[in-house]
Amino acid sequence: MAFWRTYYHLIWSTAARQPLITPDIEPELYGYIIGKSDAMGCIVHSINGIEDHIHIVASIPPKIAISDFVKQIKGSSAYHMNHLPSSLDLAFGWQQSYGVFTLGSKQLETAKNYVDNQKKHHSEGTTIKLLETDDS
């Protein structure tokens, strides 16, 4: 087995930045993403966001391209959310674009803390602009 330590901070938005990630679906969505990531051999260190976007701090093995990880997670999570019995009118989807930043092991805890406190950062205006910009 190969040895690897890779850390990424990923960000992507809901389709048209719609406020689709409501408190009632957040646990299902985040739980699904964590489970799918685990099935792919990836590790989600932290996941959180607000109504129109999410942040994920993850380790992705070198055998998986970051773009493939994002494509799989975004596609399968939207499909999953749209096929729940309670999602009759949800029409859940993601924008095509995403942002990704590489992290060193010394930056991991800081990134996890930032992601874990997304709602607080947004409510208090303490977000990091670079990590919140949507260029799509």
C-alpha positions as CSV (number, residue, x, y, z in Angstrom):
1,M,0.0,0.0,0.0
2,A,1.3,3.4,-0.9
3,F,1.9,6.1,1.7
4,W,0.2,9.4,1.1
5,R,-0.8,12.6,3.0
6,T,-2.8,15.0,0.9
7,Y,-5.1,17.7,2.2
8,Y,-7.5,19.9,0.1
9,H,-10.0,22.6,1.0
10,L,-12.8,22.4,-1.6
11,I,-15.7,24.8,-2.1
12,W,-18.7,24.7,-4.4
13,S,-22.1,26.3,-4.7
14,T,-25.6,25.2,-5.2
15,A,-27.2,25.7,-8.7
16,A,-27.6,29.5,-9.2
17,R,-26.6,30.0,-5.6
18,Q,-30.1,29.0,-4.5
19,P,-30.5,28.5,-0.7
20,L,-31.0,24.7,-1.1
21,I,-29.0,23.5,1.9
22,T,-31.6,24.0,4.6
23,P,-31.1,22.8,8.2
24,D,-33.5,19.9,7.7
25,I,-31.5,18.5,4.7
26,E,-28.0,19.4,5.9
27,P,-27.4,16.2,7.9
28,E,-28.6,13.9,5.1
29,L,-26.5,15.8,2.5
30,Y,-23.3,15.9,4.6
31,G,-23.8,12.3,5.8
32,Y,-24.1,11.2,2.2
33,I,-21.0,13.1,1.1
34,I,-19.0,11.6,3.9
35,G,-20.2,8.1,3.1
36,K,-19.5,8.4,-0.6
37,S,-16.1,9.9,0.1
38,D,-15.3,7.0,2.4
39,A,-16.4,4.5,-0.3
40,M,-14.0,6.2,-2.7
41,G,-11.1,5.8,-0.2
42,C,-11.1,9.5,0.6
43,I,-11.3,11.1,4.1
44,V,-13.5,14.0,4.9
45,H,-11.9,15.9,7.8
46,S,-14.5,18.6,7.9
47,I,-17.7,19.5,6.0
48,N,-20.0,22.5,6.6
49,G,-21.4,25.5,4.8
50,I,-24.4,27.8,4.5
51,E,-27.6,27.7,2.4
52,D,-25.9,28.2,-0.9
53,H,-22.4,26.6,-0.7
54,I,-20.3,24.0,1.1
55,H,-16.7,23.7,2.2
56,I,-15.0,20.4,2.6
57,V,-11.6,19.6,4.0
58,A,-10.6,16.2,2.6
59,S,-7.7,13.9,1.9
60,I,-7.9,12.4,-1.6
61,P,-5.5,9.7,-2.6
62,P,-3.2,10.4,-5.5
63,K,-4.8,7.7,-7.6
64,I,-8.0,9.9,-7.8
65,A,-7.9,13.1,-9.7
66,I,-9.4,16.0,-7.7
67,S,-11.8,16.7,-10.6
68,D,-13.0,13.1,-10.5
69,F,-13.6,13.3,-6.8
70,V,-15.6,16.5,-7.1
71,K,-17.6,15.2,-10.1
72,Q,-18.5,12.0,-8.3
73,I,-19.4,13.8,-5.0
74,K,-21.4,16.5,-6.7
75,G,-23.2,14.2,-9.2
76,S,-24.1,11.4,-6.8
77,S,-25.1,13.8,-3.9
78,A,-27.5,15.7,-6.2
79,Y,-29.0,12.5,-7.4
80,H,-29.3,11.2,-3.9
81,M,-31.0,14.3,-2.6
82,N,-33.4,14.4,-5.6
83,H,-34.5,10.8,-5.0
84,L,-35.3,10.9,-1.3
85,P,-39.0,10.3,-0.5
86,S,-39.2,13.8,1.0
87,S,-37.6,15.6,-2.0
88,L,-40.7,15.8,-4.3
89,D,-40.1,19.5,-5.0
90,L,-36.5,19.9,-4.1
91,A,-34.7,20.0,-7.5
92,F,-31.3,19.9,-5.8
93,G,-28.3,20.7,-7.9
94,W,-24.8,22.1,-7.8
95,Q,-23.0,24.7,-10.0
96,Q,-20.5,23.2,-12.4
97,S,-17.5,25.1,-11.0
98,Y,-15.6,24.6,-7.8
99,G,-12.6,25.9,-5.9
100,V,-9.8,23.9,-4.5
101,F,-6.8,24.8,-2.3
102,T,-4.0,22.5,-1.2
103,L,-3.0,22.4,2.4
104,G,0.0,21.4,4.3
105,S,-0.3,19.3,7.4
106,K,0.4,22.4,9.6
107,Q,-2.6,24.1,8.0
108,L,-5.1,21.3,8.5
109,E,-6.4,22.2,11.9
110,T,-6.9,25.9,10.8
111,A,-8.8,24.8,7.7
112,K,-11.0,22.4,9.7
113,N,-11.7,25.2,12.2
114,Y,-12.7,27.6,9.5
115,V,-15.0,25.0,7.9
116,D,-16.5,23.9,11.2
117,N,-17.4,27.5,12.0
118,Q,-18.9,28.5,8.6
119,K,-22.2,29.7,9.9
120,K,-20.5,31.8,12.6
121,H,-18.1,33.3,10.0
122,H,-21.0,34.3,7.7
123,S,-23.2,35.7,10.4
124,E,-20.3,37.7,11.9
125,G,-18.7,38.8,8.6
126,T,-15.4,37.1,9.4
127,T,-15.2,35.0,6.2
128,I,-12.0,34.8,4.2
129,K,-12.8,36.4,1.0
130,L,-10.6,34.2,-1.2
131,L,-12.4,31.1,0.2
132,E,-15.9,32.5,-0.4
133,T,-15.6,34.0,-3.9
134,D,-17.8,32.4,-6.6
135,D,-16.2,32.9,-10.0
136,S,-18.8,30.9,-11.9
